[in-house]
């Protein structure tokens, strides 16, 4: 089983995600995983902690926001879990003899 994290996030979001190494890309991906029921911190709490003082002091409360690599690993694990527990909810791309990419969605859009 092969997972392509960017494609997995695209399928789950239904659109192209923000670039993965940006702040908004990391928040978007972690929020998606949080909403899927994964036990990851809710990234929206970061915004509750941002104040004028903290911004002026260069202090952003980013602890609990996962790195792009960690989020890629989590979506890969989530995709494997979906494939194992509800195989009808995945899409396989490619040829079985060459290897298939597994995506966590039963239907793909024509464009992401």
N, C-alpha and C positions, 0 to 999 in steps of 0.2 A: 504494500500500500504506500502510495506517495501522496504527500500533501503539499500544495503550493499555497502558503499562507496568504499572499495578496489576493489570490483568486477566492480563497475561502472567506476572507473578510468581505470581498466584493459581493459574493453570493448572499451572505448573511445580511449585509446592509441593503442590498438591492441597488447599489450605485458604487462608483469609485470612491474608495476611502481617501482621506487626506494622506499626504506622504507620511510614511511610518516613523520617520525620525524627527518629525516636528512635534511640538507640544500638543497641537490640536489633533494630530494623527494618533498619538498615544492615548489621549483622553478618549477619542472616538472609539478606538479599538477596545480599550478597557471597559468603557461604558457598555459596548455591545456584549462583551463577554459577561459582564455583571448582569445585564438584562437577560442573558441566556441561562442564568442560574448558577454560573460558576462562582465559587466563593472567593472572589477577588474584591478588594476594597472599592467602594463606590467612588469613582474619580470626581464626581461632582462636588464632593465635600471640599475639594481644593478651593473652590470658588467661595465657600463660606469663610475660609481662612484668609482670603486676600483682602488686605486693608490698604488704605492710602499710605499709612506709616510703613508697612512691610514692603510695599512697592518702592517707596523712596529709599528705603534702607537696603534694597536688593535681596530681600528675604521672601522666598516663595516656598510655601509648604508642599513640596513635591514628594515627600516620603509617602509611600503607598502607591505611587504611580509607577507602573512597571516599565521596563525598558522595551524597546522595539523587539529585541531578541526574545525576551521573556514572553511578550504577547504573541509572537509568532509560534513559540513552543506551546503556549496554551491553546491557540486555535488549532494547532495540529493535533494535540491531545483530545480536544473537543470533537474534532472531525472523526478521529478514531473511535471515540465513544459513540457518536451518532451511528457510524458504520456498524459497530458491534451490536448496538441495542435496537436500532430501527433502520435496517438496511434499505427499506423502501424510501427513506428520507434522504438518500444520497444520490449523487450523479457520478458516474464513472466516465472518464475521458481517456481515450487512447485504446491501445490494443492489449488484451490480457497477456499475450506472449512477450510483449515488449515492456509492459508495466503500465499501470493505470493511475491517473491522478484522481483522487477521490475528493469530491466537493460536498459540503454539508447542506445540500438542498436538492429537493426532488425535481425542481424545474429551474432551468436557466433562462435568463433573459437574452435577447439577441444582442444586447449591447450593455456593457457596464461602463 
